[in-house]
Amino acid sequence: MKRTLIKQIYGEPEKFSGQSVKLCGWARNLRSGASVGFIELNDGSYFKNIQIVFEAENIDNYEKIAAQNTGAAFIIEGVLLLTPNSKQPFELNARKIELEGSSTPAYPLTKRHSPEFLRTIAHLRPRTNLYSAVFRVRSEAAFAVHKFFNEHNFVYIHTPIITTSDCEGGGNMFRVTAAGKNDKKEKNGNETEFFGREAFLTVSGQTNVECFALAYGNVYTFGPTFRAEASHTPKHAAEFWMIEPEMAFADLNDDIEVMRECLVYITGYILENCAAELEFLNKFVDNTLLERLNKLVTAEFSRVSYTEALKILEKSGEKFEFPVKWGNDIHTEYEKYLTDKYFGGPVFITDYPAEIKAFYMRKNDDSKTVAAVDLIVPGVGELIGGSQREERYELLCEALRQNNLNQEDYWWYLELRQYGSAKHSGFGIGFERLVMYLTGAANIRDVCAFPRVAGSADF
């Protein structure tokens, strides 16, 4: 008999009513008596379980199955019965049960645990309701990213993970080297660099993907990035994924519009395709989640310059921990006031001081600010950051000098400004931070399958 997925049954229960089906999955719960037992089975295809009823008179190996523990893997054949007047809309009356893999009594997921404890058993936590919901949303969100850019005629570019330049200019990079015994030796006995020079794990694919934007027009990259920051905040990890589109012949206004469209599209897709997961997360993780996500897809996105935002903060009468001062970054407490109290929704903040932004951002006519933009949203704060890129050769050279960056390391990036340069813009979305927004998760470690943070690279 061909295997049926639980997702298929939830989609069309009437189609399977009275039919024999075969299910394969794991017991989320198992209880039994002398003659009848119940298994809450989940096969990973759908967030909700299906109840299996097995009776001693129908199951030859009833005692063996009844003696099993939560977590065991089963292959079950039976007849689906609709039960509209019960808590569950249907159940499977088992006729045959095979024990595929037993589970010992030490199985730890027999009760509710805190996220902190579950991080210590990351190999098992996908079997819990919480992480079943979170990682389903993450999977669907990744698909929605590709779907959005494909439908908007963007070309997907795989940019390198190993790089020799620091896109962000912060210097917090992981150095890449080969195993010592395989390295070639210089005459003085020192090991040579595998790539002929120092190489690092990338902090961003942006500068690489810009090359393709000036050939294809609209492109994007979506892959892993790395920051060697010894940070232990709930929003930072050493390994994370970035969504980075780049658009030729596009200014900051064009950039902002695509940012808005992309976020609304992904959020709407998750609302439509992860209803069961969001219902659970809204109940047990963040009871404002559904309201917040539904508001976003119809929200008016406000826009304010950095300078105007500071004036609003100065006049707010609020007592902030950090003093409001031109030239400082927009702190989390500022973001919360602007999104939650003043504008009551998502806000684009533009035209930041050049000193606090990356070297590649286009200098504005005032020579003090750059054509940068951050999108801040209620509940999370900064979600997307972008800019119009500096397309003028001399000004880009000057920006490299001001940031103490070696122009020789960026020779190819500078050449883009000499061979058919054009205005172009792009942005970056930290994918984990987006998943946190979509699920209500408060810690980035709870949206990474196996989080990599300072001091920890388990599993």
C-alpha positions as CSV (number, residue, x, y, z in Angstrom):
1,M,0.0,0.0,0.0
2,K,1.3,3.5,-0.9
3,R,2.1,5.8,2.0
4,T,-0.4,8.6,2.7
5,L,0.7,11.8,4.4
6,I,-1.1,13.3,7.3
7,K,-1.2,16.6,5.5
8,Q,-3.2,15.0,2.7
9,I,-5.8,13.7,5.1
10,Y,-6.2,17.2,6.7
11,G,-6.5,18.7,3.3
12,E,-9.3,16.4,2.1
13,P,-10.6,14.2,5.0
14,E,-13.9,13.3,3.1
15,K,-11.8,11.8,0.3
16,F,-10.2,9.3,2.8
17,S,-13.3,8.6,4.8
18,G,-13.8,4.8,5.1
19,Q,-10.6,4.2,3.1
20,S,-7.7,2.1,4.1
21,V,-4.5,4.2,4.4
22,K,-0.9,3.7,5.4
23,L,0.8,6.2,7.7
24,C,4.5,6.4,8.8
25,G,5.5,8.6,11.7
26,W,6.5,9.1,15.3
27,A,4.4,8.8,18.5
28,R,4.0,12.3,20.1
29,N,2.0,10.5,22.8
30,L,1.1,6.9,23.5
31,R,-1.3,5.5,26.1
32,S,-3.0,2.1,26.4
33,G,-5.1,-0.1,28.5
34,A,-5.8,-3.8,28.6
35,S,-7.7,-3.9,25.3
36,V,-7.4,-0.5,23.6
37,G,-4.7,2.1,23.0
38,F,-4.2,5.5,21.4
39,I,-1.2,7.0,19.5
40,E,-0.9,10.6,18.7
41,L,1.1,10.2,15.4
42,N,3.0,12.9,13.5
43,D,4.8,12.3,10.3
44,G,6.4,15.8,9.8
45,S,4.1,16.6,6.8
46,Y,1.7,18.7,8.9
47,F,1.8,20.5,12.2
48,K,-1.2,18.7,13.7
49,N,-1.2,15.0,14.7
50,I,-3.6,12.3,13.9
51,Q,-5.1,10.0,16.5
52,I,-4.5,6.3,16.0
53,V,-6.9,3.9,17.8
54,F,-5.6,0.4,18.1
55,E,-7.5,-2.5,19.7
56,A,-6.2,-5.9,21.0
57,E,-8.8,-7.8,18.9
58,N,-7.5,-6.2,15.7
59,I,-3.7,-6.0,16.3
60,D,-1.7,-9.2,16.6
61,N,1.2,-7.6,18.4
62,Y,-1.0,-5.4,20.6
63,E,1.0,-6.0,23.8
64,K,4.3,-5.1,22.1
65,I,2.9,-1.9,20.7
66,A,1.2,-0.9,23.9
67,A,4.5,-1.3,25.7
68,Q,6.3,1.2,23.5
69,N,7.2,4.8,24.6
70,T,6.7,8.3,23.2
71,G,9.1,8.9,20.4
72,A,8.9,5.5,18.8
73,A,8.6,5.2,15.0
74,F,5.6,3.2,13.5
75,I,4.2,2.1,10.2
76,I,0.5,1.9,10.5
77,E,-2.3,0.6,8.3
78,G,-5.9,1.2,9.1
79,V,-9.3,2.7,8.1
80,L,-9.9,6.5,8.4
81,L,-13.1,7.3,10.3
82,L,-14.6,10.8,10.4
83,T,-15.5,11.9,14.0
84,P,-17.1,15.4,13.6
85,N,-18.6,15.4,17.1
86,S,-15.3,14.7,18.8
87,K,-12.3,16.9,19.6
88,Q,-10.5,15.5,16.5
89,P,-12.3,15.6,13.2
90,F,-11.1,12.1,12.3
91,E,-9.1,9.2,13.6
92,L,-7.5,6.1,12.2
93,N,-8.7,2.7,13.3
94,A,-5.6,0.6,13.1
95,R,-5.6,-2.9,11.5
96,K,-1.8,-3.4,11.4
97,I,1.1,-1.7,13.2
98,E,4.8,-2.3,12.6
99,L,7.4,-1.0,15.1
100,E,10.0,0.7,12.9
101,G,12.1,2.0,15.7
102,S,11.6,1.8,19.5
103,S,12.2,4.6,22.0
104,T,13.6,4.1,25.5
105,P,11.9,5.4,28.6
106,A,14.7,8.1,28.8
107,Y,13.2,9.9,25.8
108,P,13.2,13.5,27.1
109,L,10.2,15.0,25.3
110,T,7.4,13.6,27.4
111,K,6.6,16.9,29.0
112,R,6.9,20.6,28.2
113,H,10.4,22.1,28.4
114,S,11.8,25.6,28.2
115,P,13.5,26.8,25.0
116,E,16.7,27.1,27.0
117,F,16.6,23.4,27.9
118,L,15.6,22.4,24.4
119,R,18.7,24.2,22.9
120,T,20.8,21.6,24.8
121,I,19.0,18.8,22.8
122,A,18.9,20.5,19.4
123,H,18.9,17.1,17.7
124,L,15.5,16.2,19.2
125,R,13.8,19.6,19.5
126,P,12.3,19.5,15.9
127,R,9.9,16.9,17.3
128,T,8.3,19.4,19.7
129,N,5.3,21.5,18.8
130,L,7.2,24.7,19.2
131,Y,10.1,23.9,16.8
132,S,7.8,22.0,14.5
133,A,6.0,25.3,14.0
134,V,9.1,27.5,13.9
135,F,11.0,25.5,11.3
136,R,7.9,24.9,9.1
137,V,7.5,28.7,9.0
138,R,11.2,29.0,8.2
139,S,11.0,26.6,5.3
140,E,7.9,28.2,3.9
141,A,9.5,31.7,4.3
142,A,12.5,30.6,2.4
143,F,10.3,29.3,-0.4
144,A,8.4,32.6,-0.4
145,V,11.6,34.5,-0.8
146,H,12.5,32.7,-4.0
147,K,9.0,32.8,-5.2
148,F,8.8,36.6,-4.8
149,F,12.0,37.3,-6.6
150,N,11.3,34.8,-9.4
151,E,7.9,36.4,-10.0
152,H,9.6,39.8,-10.2
153,N,12.2,38.7,-12.7
154,F,15.2,38.6,-10.5
155,V,18.1,36.2,-11.3
156,Y,19.4,34.1,-8.4
157,I,23.1,34.3,-8.0
158,H,25.2,32.0,-5.7
159,T,27.9,34.3,-4.3
160,P,31.0,32.8,-2.7
161,I,31.2,31.9,1.0
162,I,35.0,32.4,1.0
163,T,36.2,36.0,0.3
164,T,39.3,38.2,0.6
165,S,37.5,41.5,1.2
166,D,35.4,42.8,4.1
167,C,32.1,44.1,2.6
168,E,31.0,45.8,5.8
169,G,34.4,47.2,6.8
170,G,33.9,46.0,10.5
171,G,36.8,43.5,10.5
172,N,34.8,40.9,12.5
173,M,35.6,38.0,10.1
174,F,36.5,34.3,10.4
175,R,39.8,33.5,8.8
176,V,39.9,30.5,6.5
177,T,43.0,28.2,6.4
178,A,43.8,24.7,5.2
179,A,44.8,21.8,7.4
180,G,48.5,22.4,8.3
181,K,49.9,19.1,7.1
182,N,48.5,19.9,3.6
183,D,49.8,23.4,3.3
184,K,52.8,24.1,1.1
185,K,55.9,25.5,2.8
186,E,57.8,28.6,2.0
187,K,61.6,28.4,1.9
188,N,61.8,29.9,5.4
189,G,59.5,27.1,6.6
190,N,56.4,29.2,7.1
191,E,53.1,27.9,5.8
192,T,51.7,29.7,2.7
193,E,48.1,30.8,2.4
194,F,46.0,28.2,0.6
195,F,44.5,30.9,-1.7
196,G,47.7,32.9,-1.9
197,R,46.6,35.5,0.5
198,E,44.4,35.7,3.6
199,A,40.9,34.6,3.1
200,F,37.8,34.8,5.2
201,L,34.2,33.6,5.6
202,T,31.9,36.2,4.0
203,V,30.0,38.8,6.0
204,S,27.8,39.6,3.0
205,G,27.4,38.6,-0.7
206,Q,26.5,42.2,-1.6
207,T,29.6,43.3,-3.4
208,N,29.8,40.1,-5.4
209,V,26.2,40.2,-6.4
210,E,26.5,43.9,-7.6
211,C,28.7,42.6,-10.4
212,F,25.8,40.6,-11.7
213,A,23.3,43.4,-11.2
214,L,25.3,45.4,-13.7
215,A,24.8,42.6,-16.3
216,Y,21.3,41.2,-15.5
217,G,19.7,44.3,-14.0
218,N,17.8,42.6,-11.1
219,V,19.5,39.9,-9.1
220,Y,19.6,38.5,-5.6
221,T,21.7,36.2,-3.4
222,F,20.4,34.2,-0.5
223,G,22.9,32.2,1.6
224,P,24.9,31.9,4.7
225,T,27.1,34.7,6.1
226,F,29.3,34.9,9.1
227,R,30.3,37.5,11.8
228,A,33.1,36.9,14.3
229,E,31.4,39.0,17.0
230,A,31.6,37.8,20.6
231,S,28.0,38.9,21.1
232,H,25.5,37.0,23.3
233,T,22.4,39.1,22.6
234,P,19.1,37.3,21.6
235,K,19.5,38.8,18.1
236,H,23.0,37.9,17.1
237,A,24.6,34.7,15.9
238,A,28.0,33.9,14.3
239,E,26.4,32.1,11.3
240,F,23.2,33.3,9.7
241,W,21.5,33.7,6.3
242,M,21.1,36.9,4.3
243,I,18.6,37.8,1.6
244,E,20.4,40.4,-0.6
245,P,18.8,41.7,-3.8
246,E,20.5,44.3,-6.0
247,M,18.9,46.4,-8.7
248,A,20.5,48.4,-11.5
249,F,19.0,51.7,-12.6
250,A,17.3,51.9,-9.3
251,D,17.5,54.7,-6.7
252,L,16.7,54.8,-3.0
253,N,13.0,55.3,-3.7
254,D,12.9,52.2,-5.9
255,D,14.8,50.3,-3.2
256,I,12.2,51.2,-0.6
257,E,9.3,50.1,-2.7
258,V,10.8,46.7,-3.4
259,M,11.6,46.3,0.4
260,R,8.0,47.0,1.2
261,E,6.6,44.7,-1.5
262,C,9.0,41.8,-0.5
263,L,8.1,41.9,3.2
264,V,4.4,42.2,2.5
265,Y,4.5,39.3,0.1
266,I,6.4,36.9,2.4
267,T,4.2,37.8,5.4
268,G,1.1,37.2,3.3
269,Y,2.4,33.9,2.1
270,I,3.1,32.7,5.6
271,L,-0.4,33.8,6.8
272,E,-1.9,31.8,4.0
273,N,0.2,28.7,4.1
274,C,1.1,28.3,7.8
275,A,-2.3,28.9,9.5
276,A,-2.0,25.9,12.0
277,E,1.6,26.9,13.0
278,L,0.7,30.6,13.5
279,E,-2.3,29.6,15.5
280,F,-0.1,27.6,17.9
281,L,2.6,30.3,18.0
282,N,0.0,33.0,18.7
283,K,-1.4,30.9,21.6
284,F,1.9,29.8,23.3
285,V,4.6,32.2,22.2
286,D,3.3,35.6,21.3
287,N,-0.4,36.4,21.7
288,T,0.0,39.5,19.5
289,L,1.6,37.6,16.6
290,L,-1.5,37.2,14.3
291,E,-2.7,40.7,14.9
292,R,0.7,42.1,14.1
293,L,1.2,40.1,10.9
294,N,-2.3,40.8,9.6
295,K,-1.8,44.5,10.3
296,L,1.5,44.5,8.3
297,V,0.1,43.2,5.0
298,T,-2.4,46.2,4.9
299,A,-0.3,48.8,6.8
300,E,0.8,52.2,5.6
301,F,4.6,52.3,5.8
302,S,5.7,55.6,7.2
303,R,8.9,57.3,6.0
304,V,11.1,59.8,7.9
305,S,14.7,60.9,7.6
306,Y,17.2,60.2,10.3
307,T,17.4,63.9,11.2
308,E,13.6,64.2,11.4
309,A,13.4,61.0,13.5
310,L,15.8,62.5,16.1
311,K,13.7,65.7,16.3
312,I,10.7,63.5,17.0
313,L,12.6,61.7,19.7
314,E,13.9,64.9,21.3
315,K,10.3,66.3,21.5
316,S,8.8,63.0,22.8
317,G,9.2,63.8,26.4
318,E,10.4,60.2,26.9
319,K,13.3,59.3,29.2
320,F,15.6,57.2,27.1
321,E,18.6,55.3,28.4
322,F,20.8,56.7,25.6
323,P,20.8,60.4,25.0
324,V,19.4,61.5,21.6
325,K,22.3,62.9,19.6
326,W,22.9,63.4,15.9
327,G,25.6,61.0,14.8
328,N,24.5,58.2,17.1
329,D,22.8,55.1,15.9
330,I,19.1,54.5,16.2
331,H,18.9,52.4,19.4
332,T,16.3,49.7,20.1
333,E,14.4,52.0,22.6
334,Y,14.2,54.7,19.8
335,E,12.8,52.1,17.4
336,K,10.2,51.0,19.8
337,Y,9.0,54.5,20.5
338,L,8.8,55.4,16.7
339,T,7.0,52.2,15.7
340,D,4.8,51.5,18.7
341,K,3.9,55.0,19.9
342,Y,4.5,57.7,17.3
343,F,3.8,56.1,13.9
344,G,1.9,53.0,15.1
345,G,3.4,50.8,12.4
346,P,6.4,50.1,10.2
347,V,8.7,53.0,9.4
348,F,11.4,53.6,6.8
349,I,14.3,55.8,8.2
350,T,16.5,57.3,5.6
351,D,19.6,59.5,5.1
352,Y,21.8,58.4,7.9
353,P,25.1,60.1,8.9
354,A,27.9,58.8,6.6
355,E,30.1,58.0,9.6
356,I,27.8,55.3,10.9
357,K,27.1,53.5,7.6
358,A,29.2,51.3,5.2
359,F,31.7,52.8,2.7
360,Y,29.7,51.8,-0.4
361,M,26.6,53.9,0.4
362,R,26.0,56.8,-1.9
363,K,27.0,60.2,-0.5
364,N,24.1,62.7,-0.5
365,D,24.5,66.3,-1.7
366,D,24.9,67.6,1.8
367,S,28.2,65.6,2.1
368,K,27.1,64.6,5.6
369,T,24.6,61.8,5.0
370,V,24.2,58.9,2.7
371,A,21.3,57.4,0.8
372,A,20.7,54.7,3.3
373,V,17.5,53.2,4.6
374,D,16.4,51.0,7.5
375,L,13.0,49.5,7.9
376,I,11.9,49.2,11.5
377,V,8.8,47.3,12.5
378,P,6.7,46.9,15.7
379,G,7.9,44.1,18.0
380,V,11.3,43.5,16.4
381,G,12.9,46.9,15.5
382,E,15.3,46.9,12.5
383,L,14.3,44.2,10.0
384,I,15.8,45.4,6.7
385,G,18.7,47.6,5.8
386,G,19.6,49.0,2.4
387,S,21.0,51.8,0.4
388,Q,21.7,53.3,-3.0
389,R,25.2,52.3,-3.8
390,E,28.0,54.8,-4.6
391,E,28.3,54.6,-8.4
392,R,30.8,57.5,-8.8
393,Y,34.4,56.3,-9.0
394,E,36.2,59.2,-7.3
395,L,33.7,59.3,-4.4
396,L,34.0,55.6,-3.9
397,C,37.8,55.9,-3.8
398,E,37.5,58.6,-1.2
399,A,35.0,56.5,0.9
400,L,37.6,53.6,0.9
401,R,40.3,56.0,2.1
402,Q,38.1,57.5,4.8
403,N,37.3,54.0,6.1
404,N,41.0,52.9,6.0
405,L,40.3,50.2,3.5
406,N,43.0,49.1,0.9
407,Q,41.8,50.1,-2.6
408,E,43.8,47.2,-4.0
409,D,41.5,44.8,-2.3
410,Y,38.5,46.4,-4.1
411,W,40.1,46.9,-7.5
412,W,37.4,44.9,-9.3
413,Y,34.7,46.7,-7.3
414,L,36.1,50.0,-8.4
415,E,36.3,48.8,-12.1
416,L,32.5,48.4,-12.1
417,R,32.4,52.2,-11.8
418,Q,34.6,52.6,-14.9
419,Y,32.9,50.2,-17.3
420,G,29.3,51.3,-17.8
421,S,28.5,52.4,-14.3
422,A,24.9,53.0,-13.4
423,K,22.9,54.0,-10.4
424,H,22.0,50.9,-8.4
425,S,20.5,50.0,-5.1
426,G,19.9,47.0,-2.9
427,F,19.1,45.8,0.6
428,G,19.7,43.0,3.1
429,I,17.3,41.0,5.2
430,G,18.7,38.9,8.0
431,F,16.7,35.8,7.4
432,E,16.7,34.6,11.0
433,R,15.5,38.0,12.2
434,L,12.7,37.8,9.6
435,V,11.8,34.3,10.9
436,M,11.8,35.7,14.5
437,Y,9.3,38.4,13.3
438,L,7.1,35.8,11.6
439,T,7.0,33.4,14.6
440,G,7.3,35.6,17.6
441,A,10.4,33.8,18.7
442,A,12.5,36.1,21.0
443,N,15.9,34.5,20.6
444,I,17.8,33.8,17.3
445,R,18.9,30.5,18.8
446,D,15.3,29.3,18.5
447,V,15.1,29.9,14.7
448,C,18.4,28.3,13.8
449,A,18.4,24.5,13.4
450,F,21.8,24.3,15.0
451,P,22.8,27.8,16.2
452,R,26.4,28.9,16.0
453,V,27.2,31.6,18.6
454,A,30.3,32.7,20.5
455,G,31.3,29.9,22.8
456,S,29.1,27.3,21.3
457,A,29.1,25.2,18.1
458,D,27.5,22.0,19.3
459,F,25.9,19.3,17.2
